[in-house]
Amino acid sequence: MLLLMLCISISLKAQKSTKYPGWEVSVVTKANTAIDSEFMNEDEKEVILLSNLARVDGPFFTETFLKQYLILKDKKSNKYIRSLYKDLQKVKDLPMLLPEKELYDVARDHATKSGVKGYEGHKGFKNRYTPVMENFMEVGENIYYGEYTPVEIVLQLLIDEGIEDLGHRHNLLNPRFNSLGVSIKPHKEYKYNCVMSFGLLPRSYEDYIQ
């Protein structure tokens, strides 16, 4: 009986992710949709993974990533953080964001041009996305400027401090989006910029893994 209990205990511990403490390996595996992508680097893939973890279990994302991030950054509570807490409590099992080359190409081109010119903003959005609208039913765009770490990128966009309509957060947690391309490039004014191009395709996660 003792041996059986020990085996069960070891088995349960093995199911937890070591890189993302507390998260079940099966959940991290499901969220890591870009793991085999050949057109994004590891940090861009992790941006998708972290975005999906927020979408699959908002309350637990709050208890792990958000709380730890606020402690490390010594950030005081404000209306944006409080509203994010409330929003994440309502998020559960949203569609996973799956990597799409078309969206990545749009994100890469904008991140590259913005970085070289020192440009910021969404100017030219319609022209950028018109070529992909034959396949995508909806599109959206997030842009981050600053340090080059996936956690920083995702948490800053979720908090969305200073953005009154919380547009970046809404894109990240939009239940209609199921596709994403991410590109991180150097930026002459802000060190780096990360462009996230969201989309809606008529397919599901189950279609993707078959």
C-alpha positions in Angstrom: 0.0 0.0 0.0 2.8 2.4 0.9 4.6 1.6 -2.4 1.3 2.2 -4.3 0.8 5.6 -2.6 4.4 6.6 -3.3 3.9 5.7 -7.0 0.7 7.8 -7.2 2.5 10.7 -5.5 5.4 10.6 -7.9 3.0 10.3 -10.9 1.0 13.4 -9.7 4.2 15.4 -9.3 5.4 14.5 -12.7 2.3 16.0 -14.2 3.3 19.5 -13.0 5.3 21.8 -15.3 8.7 22.7 -14.0 9.1 25.8 -16.1 5.6 27.1 -15.2 5.1 26.0 -11.5 1.7 24.9 -10.6 0.5 24.4 -14.2 -0.4 21.0 -15.3 1.9 19.7 -18.1 -1.2 18.8 -20.2 -2.5 22.4 -20.0 0.9 23.8 -20.9 1.2 21.4 -23.8 -2.3 22.4 -25.1 -1.4 26.1 -24.8 2.0 25.7 -26.5 0.5 25.7 -30.0 3.5 27.3 -31.7 6.0 24.8 -30.4 6.7 23.3 -33.8 6.4 26.6 -35.7 9.3 27.1 -38.1 8.7 30.8 -38.7 8.9 32.2 -35.2 11.7 32.3 -32.7 11.5 30.8 -29.2 10.5 34.1 -27.5 7.7 34.7 -30.1 6.5 31.2 -29.5 6.4 31.9 -25.8 4.3 35.0 -26.2 1.7 32.7 -27.8 2.0 30.2 -25.0 1.6 32.7 -22.2 -1.3 34.3 -24.1 -3.0 30.9 -24.3 -2.4 30.2 -20.6 -4.3 33.4 -19.8 -7.1 32.3 -22.0 -7.3 28.7 -20.8 -7.5 29.6 -17.0 -7.7 33.3 -16.2 -8.1 32.8 -12.4 -5.0 30.6 -12.2 -3.0 32.9 -14.5 -3.8 35.7 -11.9 -2.6 33.6 -9.0 0.7 32.7 -10.8 1.9 35.0 -13.5 0.1 38.2 -12.6 0.7 38.2 -8.9 4.4 37.3 -9.3 4.9 39.9 -12.0 3.4 42.7 -9.7 5.7 41.6 -6.9 8.8 41.5 -9.0 8.0 44.9 -10.5 6.9 46.4 -7.2 3.8 47.7 -8.9 1.1 49.2 -6.8 -2.6 48.5 -7.5 -4.4 50.9 -9.8 -7.7 50.8 -11.8 -6.1 48.9 -14.6 -4.7 46.2 -12.4 -8.0 45.9 -10.5 -10.0 45.6 -13.7 -7.6 43.0 -15.0 -8.1 40.9 -11.9 -11.9 41.1 -12.5 -11.6 40.3 -16.2 -9.4 37.3 -15.7 -11.7 35.8 -13.1 -14.3 35.4 -15.9 -11.9 33.8 -18.4 -12.0 30.0 -18.8 -11.3 27.7 -21.7 -11.2 30.3 -24.5 -10.2 29.0 -27.9 -6.4 28.5 -28.2 -4.6 30.9 -30.4 -2.9 28.9 -33.2 0.1 30.2 -35.2 -0.6 31.4 -38.7 2.2 32.3 -41.2 0.0 34.9 -42.9 -0.5 36.8 -39.7 3.1 36.4 -38.8 4.2 38.0 -42.1 2.0 41.0 -41.4 3.4 41.3 -37.8 7.0 40.9 -39.0 6.8 43.5 -41.7 5.2 46.1 -39.4 7.6 45.4 -36.5 10.6 45.6 -38.8 9.5 48.9 -40.5 8.5 50.5 -37.2 11.7 49.5 -35.6 13.9 50.9 -38.3 12.0 54.2 -38.6 11.4 54.6 -34.8 7.7 54.6 -35.6 4.9 53.7 -33.1 1.2 53.0 -33.6 -1.3 51.2 -35.8 -1.2 53.6 -38.8 -1.8 51.7 -42.1 -3.8 48.9 -40.3 -6.3 48.5 -43.0 -3.7 48.3 -45.8 -1.7 45.8 -43.8 -4.5 43.4 -43.2 -6.5 43.8 -46.5 -4.5 41.0 -48.2 -5.3 38.4 -45.5 -9.0 39.3 -45.2 -9.8 36.8 -48.0 -9.1 34.0 -45.4 -9.7 35.7 -42.0 -13.2 36.7 -40.9 -11.8 39.1 -38.3 -8.4 40.6 -37.4 -6.9 42.6 -34.6 -3.5 44.0 -33.7 -1.5 44.6 -30.5 1.8 46.4 -30.4 4.2 46.5 -27.4 7.3 48.7 -27.0 10.1 48.1 -24.4 12.0 45.2 -22.9 12.4 42.0 -24.8 10.9 39.3 -22.5 7.7 37.3 -23.3 6.3 37.7 -19.8 6.8 41.4 -19.9 5.1 41.7 -23.3 2.0 39.7 -22.3 1.5 41.2 -18.9 2.0 44.7 -20.0 -0.6 44.3 -22.8 -3.0 42.6 -20.4 -2.7 45.4 -17.8 -3.0 47.9 -20.7 -2.2 50.8 -18.4 -3.1 54.2 -19.9 -5.3 52.7 -22.6 -8.8 53.7 -21.7 -10.6 51.3 -24.0 -8.3 48.4 -23.0 -8.0 47.4 -26.6 -4.9 45.2 -26.2 -6.4 43.3 -23.3 -9.6 42.8 -25.3 -7.7 41.3 -28.2 -5.8 38.9 -26.0 -9.0 37.7 -24.3 -11.3 37.9 -27.3 -13.2 34.6 -27.5 -13.6 35.0 -31.2 -9.9 35.0 -32.1 -8.3 31.7 -32.7 -5.2 32.6 -34.7 -2.0 34.6 -34.0 1.3 35.7 -35.5 3.9 37.3 -33.3 7.1 39.2 -34.3 9.6 40.9 -32.0 12.1 43.2 -33.7 14.6 45.9 -32.5 13.2 49.5 -32.2 15.4 52.6 -32.5 13.5 54.4 -29.8 12.2 51.7 -27.4 14.8 48.9 -27.7 12.2 46.5 -29.1 8.7 46.3 -30.4 6.4 43.3 -30.6 3.5 43.1 -33.0 0.8 40.6 -32.4 -1.6 40.0 -35.3 -4.8 38.2 -34.3 -7.3 36.6 -36.6 -10.4 34.4 -36.8 -10.4 31.4 -39.1 -13.3 29.0 -39.5 -11.6 26.1 -37.7 -11.1 24.8 -34.2 -8.2 23.6 -32.0 -9.5 20.0 -32.5 -9.1 20.5 -36.3 -5.6 21.8 -35.8 -4.3 18.8 -33.8 -5.9 16.1 -36.1 
